[in-house]
Amino acid sequence: MRAQFVMSEIGVGLRRNLTMTFAVIISVALSLALFGGSLLMREQVSRMKGYWYDKANVSIYLCNKQDAEEAGGANKPDSAEARAAGVATCSKGAVTAEQKQQIESELKQMDLVKSVAYESADEAFKHYQEQYGHTALASSITPDQMQESFRVKLKNPEKYKVITTAFAGRDGIHTVDDQRKEIDDLFRILNYLNYAALGIMMVMLIVALLLIVNTVRVSAFSRRRETGIMRLVGASSFYIQVPFIMEAAVAGLIGAVFACLMLASGQYFVIDHGVGLRDKIQLIDFMGWGSVLGKLPYVLFIGLLMPSMAAFIALRKYLKV
């Protein structure tokens, strides 16, 4: 097989169907950019989960005098549902020194617990003033209204329910609060966005495949005389099909290159420079160039393989050799 002939046929085919080739390139570029973006978003969500879950603590808030007064001697709920929900009872009065010591001792003995930090009411009041001192409500809060607490860091944050089950509803404990639950909603929204991007990507891939099949069909029809002559002189099926497959592969590869440029531009102009989200939102551990560059080979491979396979399958129907 002469490479020069194949390359000339590829050039002829691309020029002859220029508008459809351009549509294929754009469709492939957009679909693969969404594909790469979905992979990056999934990795970013996993990265954020690891970052935030590691910082998330389980807070055990203890009863103070005001909590005991508000409880008004109400009976403590005995159901497992009430304990699991962390219902505040405090019906037997404020937490005692013995109860605090017992709670801290049990926490430190648990293999699941990585560290335990005690926060007094005065320390809680100081932290509250630092965060909300500028609000009108802050002026009406006094130190005796603040609750003492234990801040528990877990070796595996996903097992926070073990702490909730063990301590919620006990005497002297107001509530057991897991910060992980507060960020789960954010990750759920990010996952939904990722699924939406995957859905749009699938639609764009289908559009690109249909355009590739249609382009191959039109190209095969416009060159039916040449293929007929090649068949009469004894050319093999593979020899006749190669230019059509290569046309689709070249168009797909060009689209994949544009997709890679879009992903790299997003990292440079949105994350690192330009918009500069990395500097503006320091609470998020954004991915680096290593993650982006690691996804580009997959984009290029799919951009080359997908059109080639679509063209090969289309030729079996539209090009009888």
N, C-alpha and C positions, 0 to 999 in steps of 0.2 A: 504494500500500500504506500503510495506516494504521499508524504506529508504535505507537500506543496499543493497538491490537488485538493486535499481535505481542507486545508486552511483557506484556499480560494473559494471553495464551496461554502464554507462558514461565513466568509465575508459577504458573499453574494446573498445568502439567506438573510443575514442581519440587515443588509441595506434594503432588500426587497420588502421586508416587513418591518420597516423602521418604527412606525407608530405602535404596532403591537409589541415589538421588542421593548420599546420604551415603557409601555404599560406593564409588561412583565417585570422589568427592572424595578419600577416603582413599587409594585405590589410585593415583590420578594423583599425589597429593602424594608418596607414598613412592617411586614409580617415578621421578618427575622429580627428587626429592632425590638418589636414587642416580645419576641421569644427571648432575646438576650436580656431585655428589661425585666421580664418575669423571673428569669433565673437569678438576676441580681437582687430583685426585690425579695425573693424567697431567702436568699443568703443574708440580706440586710435584716429581715425580720428575725431570723435565727440568731444573728449577731446581737441584735437589740435584746432579744429574750435572755441570752446568756449574760449580757451586760447588766440589765435591769433586775433580773431574777437574783443575780449574785448580790445586788445591793438591797434587795427587798428584805425587810425584817418582819418577824411576827411580834407584834406588840401586845403585851398582857397588861391591861390597865387595871389598877387596884382601886378598891372602894375607898372613898374619903367620907368625911362626916356628912357632907351635903348629900352625897349619894344615899347614905343610910337614912337620912331624914326623908328624902324623896321616896324611898322604897316604902316607907310608912308601915313597916311590919308586914308587908305582903308575903304570902307564902311563896317559897322558892319552887319553880316548876321542876318536876321530876322527870319529864319526858325526855327521851333521847333527842327529839327534834329541838326542844328548847335549849338543851345543852349544846347541840351542834351549832345552833344559830348564835350562840354567845349571848344569851339573854342576861341583861344586867339585873341582878337581884339585890345584893347588898342589904338584904333584909335583916341580917344579924349584926349590923354595924360596920364601922370602918375596919379596914384590914389591920391586923395586929402584927407586932414584931415577929411573933412566932410563926404566923402564917406566911409572912414575907420570907423568912428564913427557910421555911419548908418548901415554898414554891421555888426559890432560887436553888436549893439543894437538889430537888427533883429534876430541875432543868439541866443542871450541870452533870447529872448522872446519865442523862439520855445520850445514846450514841449518835442520834440524829443531830444534836445541837453542836454547833461550831463554837459559838461564844454567847455569853449572856452579859448584858450591860444594864445596870440599874439607873433609873432617872428619877430624882426626887421631885416633889411638887415645886420647889423653888427653881430647880433647873428647867422643869417644864414651863413654868411661868416666864422664865428668861427667854427661852426659845420662842415662846408664843409672842412675846413682845418684839423680838427681832423680826419675826415674819409678818405679824399683823398689828404692830404698834401704831401704824398710821391710820388704822380704821377707827370708826366711832365706837364699835363694840369693844375694842381693846381697853378703853378707859373704864369700863364697868366690870372688868375681870380682875379678881384678886388672887394672890397665890394660894389661898386656902381652897379655892374652887378648882384648882388644877389637880390632876390625878398623878399619883406615883405610877411607875410602869417599869416593866422589864422588856428590854429590846433584845430579841432572840434572833441570832443569825444561824441559819441552818446549813448543813453540808449539802443537802439536796433540797432546794427551795420548793420543789414540786410536792414534797411530802408535808406541807404545812398543816394539812388536816389532822395529822397525828397530834400536833400541839393543841389544836382547837378541841379535839375530842378529849384530850387528857385534862385540860384545865378549864374549859368553858363551863360556867355554872357553879364553880366551886366557891365556898365561903371566902370572902375577901376579894374576889375577882369580879370586876365590873364587866369587862368585855375582853375578848381575844380578837384582835384585828390583824389580818394578814394583808400587807401592802401589795402582795402579788395579785390579789383580786382586783385591785384598783387599776392595774396596767393590763390586765387580761382583755378588757374591752378595747383598748387601743390596738393590741395585737390582732384581735378578732376583726377589726375594721381593716387593718393592713392586709390580712389574709383575704378578706372579701375583695379588696382592690386587686390583689394578685390574681384571684380567680377571674375577675372581670377582664384583666389584661390577657390572661390565657384564653378566655372566650373570644375576645377581639382578635387575638393572634390566630386562633383556629379559623375564624371567618376569613381573615386576610390570606391565610395559607390556601384555603379552598378557592378563593378568588384567583390567587396566583396560579394554582394548578390548572384551573379552567382556562385561564389565559394562555398558559404554556401549551396545553392540549390543542386549543384553537389555533395558536400560532403554528404549531407543527402541522396541523391539518392543512392550513392555508399554504404553508411552504411546500408540503408534499404535493398538493394539488397544482401549484404553479410550476412545479418542476417535474410533472409527470412524464413529459417527453424525454427529459434527460435520464430519469430513472428507468424508463422503458428501454432506451438504447443500452444503458449499462446492463440491464438484465439480459438483453439479447446477446451481448458480447461475452456473457458468462461471468459477470461480476457477482460476488457472493452477497448474501443478504446483509451481513455485517458491514461489508464495504459500502453498501448503498445507504445503510442507516446511520453510519458514523457521523457524516456532516450534520444531519438533523439533530442528533443527540448532542453533538458538540455545540451547536447553536444555542440550544436550550441551556446547556451547562455554562456557556460563556455569559449569557444573559443573567442566569442565576448567580454566578460568581460576582458579576458587577454589582448586582443588587445586594449581595452579602457584604461586599466591600463598603458600600454606602451605609449599610446597617452598622457595621463596625465603626465607621466614622461617626455615626449618630450617637452610639453608645459612648465612644471616647469623648465626643464633644459634650455630652451630658455630664460626664465625670469632671471634665475640665472647667466648663463654664457654669455649671449649676452647683457642684459640690465643692470643688477646690477654689476656683476663681470666678469672676463675674458676679453671680448671685452670692457665692461664698457661703453656702449653708454650713460647711464644716466650722467656720469661725462664728457664724451667727447663732447656730443652735449647737452649743457645746454639750448639751445634755444627751445628744445622740452620738453613738459611736459609729460614724460613717465608714463605709468600706473604702479601701485604698485602691491604687492602680493595679495591684496584684490580682484582686478579684475580677476587675474588668478585663484585664488582659487574659486571664484564665478562661473567660467565656468566649473570647473571639474565635479561637480555633473551632469550637462547636458551631458557631454561626457560619463560618466559612465552609465547614464540612457539609452542613445541611443545605446551605445555599448552592453547593455544587452537586450534591447527591439528589436532592428533591427534584429539580428540573430534569436531570438526566433520566431518572426513573420514570417520571411522567411522560417524557418524550418517548422513551423506549416502549412503554405500554401503549401510547397513542399510535405509534408507528405500526404496531401489530394489527391495528384496525384500519388505519387510513392509508397504509403503504403496503400493498400486497406484493411481496417479492418472493 
